[in-house]
Amino acid sequence: MDPTKIAEQIDRRRRSFVGAAMTFTAAQFGMIGSANAQAVKPATHASFAPLKQIDAGLLNVGYAEAGPADGAPVILLHGWPYDIYSFVDVAPLVAAAGYRVIVPFVRGYGTTRFLSGDTVRNGQQAVVAIDVINLMDALKIQKATIGGFDWGARSADIVAAIWPERCKALVSVSGYLIGSQAAGKMPLPPQAELQWWYQYYFATDRGRDGYDKYRRDFSKLIWKIASPKWDFDDATFDRSAAAFDNPDHVAIVIHNYRWRLGLVEGEAKYDDLERRLATAPVITVPTITMEGDANGAPHPEPGAYANKFSGKYEHRLITGGIGHNLPQEAPQAFAEAVIDAAKG
């Protein structure tokens, strides 16, 4: 989608904002809010506290934690090709408000590892979301506010839709991202197909081998395309790129994108769940969706998914040249959304 057109459509409906402080328009179902450029602050944190590890389901999960141990839980989920450092400036802001913040490496990233060499390196959407439930169980977290972008937003959406009793509230960049293999097989207009070029590259052996050989160069290119106005430096990229050295990274990424196109099968034990997801279930928990005004990655327009949220709902457009990696590019705005959503 053309982010300029999205911004123009939303601008016609949003209120004007004044002042140097970040403000948001409170909205009910279907209404749109917007945050001004003052919501954006440069990164200030270089790292998390020492990472933790815990066995959860099929994985030994590496995760960062911030805030009081008895605080209300918040789980933040990254996407591809990013990692937990997308939230390095978000976590302390949310923790300072009294929340216990958990930021895990997704399967195939960072210090997260499979417990068995025999486990299928499966990247289908249902499995990546189940990893979140397994992590919550391992940490004895019954219910959490869940936020994410890219793959992380999809997993957060799935948890909210299928297990609403485990999700207090949702913050989802680019809105409703639950998909299906049937939808993935439908042709798109040429301009839209062009945006998914890497998906088709990954469908080939050449693409798999190329991503394996050039994973850092490839990922840096995606960062630049997806966030064309984000002037990140080499140190910022390298800090996250270390997560792509995970031995299962390429297998998980390739399976994820091939599964979407129906080129590979998922595991049969998840078929019932995928059938439920293919119906595009409505999300009932309180939700704030977000979008950057300069998102260069494929993403739906807000109007296309507003009716997928039947509970308390608000959409926020974050202006100021904010791209796909919204939590890292506009950490204050993302943290504000998480705290607002968690308050209900």
N, C-alpha and C positions, 0 to 999 in steps of 0.2 A: 504494500500500500504506500501511497505517496504521503509522507508525514506532513508536507506543506498543506495538502488538501485537508488532512485531518485537523490541523491547527486552524485553518480557515473556517471549517464547519463548526468547530467547538467555539471559536471566538465569537461567532454570531450569537451564541446562546449564553456565554458566560458573563458574569458581572465584571466590571472594571475594578482594578485594585490600585490602591495608593499607599504610599508610605514605604519605608525601608524594611520593615519587619515582614516576615513571611506570614501570610494569612490564607485561610481556606474558606470557601463557601460551603456551609453545611447543606447537604442535599439528601433528599429521600430517593426512593426508587426511581431510576431513569433520569435523574437530574445530573448536571455536570458541574464540577468545580474546577478551579485552576489555581496553581501556585505561581507566584511571580519569580523573576530571576534571582531575587534576594534569598530564595530558598536554597540556593546552591552555594556551598562552601568548599574550598579546596581540602584535599585529604590532609589529615593531621596525625594519623596513627600509622606507624610503620609495621606493627605486628600485634598479634594477640598474646595473651598469657600462654604459658606452655600448653600445647595441645594434649588432649586426653584420648584414650582408646577404650572401646567397650565392644564386647561381642553382642551382636544384635542380628538375629535371624541367620542369614547365610554369610554375614560379613563381620569382620572386626572393623568398626567404624572409627575413624579419626575425626575429632570435632574440637572446636573452640568453645569455651564457655565464659560468660561474663555475668556479673550481677550477683545478687544474694541467692544462696542455695534454696531459700524458702520463698523466693519471689514467684509470681505468676509466670508460667513458662511461655517463652516465645521461641519458635524454631524458624530459622532463616535458611532458605534453600537456593543454591546457586545453579547456574546453567552451563551451557557449552558455548565457547571454550573459555570458561572462567573458573573461579574456585572460591573458597571461603573468604578471600581477601576482598571480594566485592562488598563485604559487610564489615570491613575492618573499622570503618568510621561510623557505621550504623550501630554496631553492637554496644559501644560505650554510651552512646546517647540513650538507647533503650534501657540499658542496665542502670544508668543514673536515675531513671524514673522508677526504679525498684523492681524491674523484671529480671527473671533468670533467662538469659539468652543462650541458646544452643545453635551452633553453626557447623553442620557436618559436611565433610567431603562426600559427595555423591559416589556411588560405586564407580570404580575406574579412575578415581582422582585422588591425589595426595596420599595420605597414609591409610586410607581405607583399603582393606584387603579381603579377598574371599577366604573363608576358613578352610575350604577344600579345593584342591586342584581339579577335582572332578565336576564341580558346579558349572553349569552352563553359563557362559559369559553373555547374559541376556540383558539387552537394553530396552525392551519394550516398556511402554508407558506404565502399565499396571505394576510391573515388578519394581520400577524405580520408586513408585508411590508406596508400595508395600514396605520398602526399606524404611520409610519414614515411620510407619506404624510400628515396625519391629524396633526401631531406635527408641521410640516413645515407651514401648513396653520394657525395654532393657533399662531405661532410665527411670522407670516407674512414674512416668508422666501420663496421667489419664486424659488430660485435655490441655491444648495449647493454642495460642494464637500463632498462625502459620503464615509466613510471607515468603515470596520468591519471585524470580524472574526467569524467563526462558524455560529450560527444563524444570527449574525449581518452581516456577509458577504453575506449570502443568501438574507436577506432583502435588502441590498445595491445593489446586483445584480439585484433583481427584480425591484427596483425603476429605476435603470439605463436602464433596458431593456424595461419596460412598459411606464415609464414616463421620457424619456430622456430630455425633456424640463425642468425637475426639478433637474436634476443631471449634474453639471458642469464637474465633473470628479469622478473617482471611484478608490478606493484602496481596494482590496479584497484578504484576506488571503485564501489560498487554491483555489483561482481562481473562476471558474464558478460552483456554487452550486445550481442553480435552478433545481428542481426535479419535479416528478409527482407520483401520486399513482400507475400508471401503471408500472413505472420504479421500484418503491419500492416493487412491488410484484414479480419481477424477481429474481430467485435464484442466488446466487453468489458462487464462489468456496469456499470450507470449510474454508480456512484460512481467507478469507475476511469476511465470516459470523461470524467467531469467534470474530473479532474486533467489531462487532455490538451486542455483547452479551447483553448489557443493553437494547437495543431496544426490544429484545424478552422478557426479564425480565419484562419490562414495559407493555408488552402485556397481562400480567396476573394480576389477582386481588392481588396475593401475591406480585408481583413486585410493584404495586401501593402502597399497604400498607407498604411494606418494605422501599420504597423510602420516604414515609411520615414519618415513624418512625425513619429512619436513614439518613435523607437527608444530614446532615453534614458529617457523615462518608462516605456516598456514594460519595458525591461530592469531598471530599479529595482524595478518591481512583481514581476518574476520573482525577483529576489534576495530580496525580503521574503517571498514565498510559499515559496520553496525553503529558506530559512534563517530561520525565524520567530523564532529566539532570538539571531540574530547582530545585534548592535547596531553596525553599520558606520556610519561618518560620511560626509558628503557628499564630503569629499576622497578617501576610499578609493574610493567609487563613481566619482567623476569621473575619477580616474586610469585606471581600466579602461575607462570609457565612451568615452574618446578613441579606443580601438581600433575602435569601431563606426562611426566616420566613414569607414572604408575604403570606396572607391567600389564594391567588389564585395560588401560585407557583406550587404545586403538580398537580393541575388540568390542568394547561396550559402545563406543561412538558409532562404529560402522554398523553394528547390529541395530542400534536405535534407528538410524536413518534408513537402512534397508527394510527393517520391519515396517516402518511407516508406509513404504511403497508396496508392501506385500511381496517383497522379493525374498524374504526369509520368514520362517514361521516363528511364532513365539512358543512358549511351553504350554502343553495342553491343559495343565492344572490351572492356568489363568484364563482359559477360554470363557468361562462364565462371567468373570469380571470384565473382560474386554467386551463381551456382548452388552453388558450393562452400560459401559462407558460409550459404546457406539450409539446408544440412544440419546446421547448428550443430556445427561440428567441435570435438572435444575439444582442450583446451589442455594440453600436456605439460610446459611449462617450469615451474620453481619459481614459485609464485604466492602472494602475500598479497592477499586481498580485504579491503575495509574498508567500514564504514558508520557514519554519524553517527546518534546516537540521536534527533535532531530533524530528519531529512531530510524536508522538505515536498514534494519533487518526486517524481514517479512513479518507483518503483524496485522491483525484485523482492526477495523475502525470501531470505536466505542459503541456506536449505534448498532453494530452487528451482534453484540453480545449482551447488551443491557438487560434483555428479557430473560437471560439465563440466571439471574440473581433475584430471588423472590423475597429475601429478607431485607433488612435495612441496608441500603446501598448508596454508594457515592463514587463518582469518577473524578479523578484529578489529573489535569494536564500540567506537566511540569515544564515550564518554559526556560529559556536561556541557553539553548543549544544542547539539550540533554538527549543522549542517545540511548542505545539498547541496554547498556549496563547501568540502569538508573540508580540502584543503591550506591554504587561507587562514585558515580558522577554527581549525584544530588543526595548525599547521605542524610542531610538534615530533613529534607522533604520526605524521604522514605521512612526515617525514624518517626517523624511526626505522624505519618499514616499508620504505622504499626501501633503506636501508643494510642491514637484516636480509636482505631479499630478494637483494640484490646479493652478499652473502656466501655465498648458497646454503645 
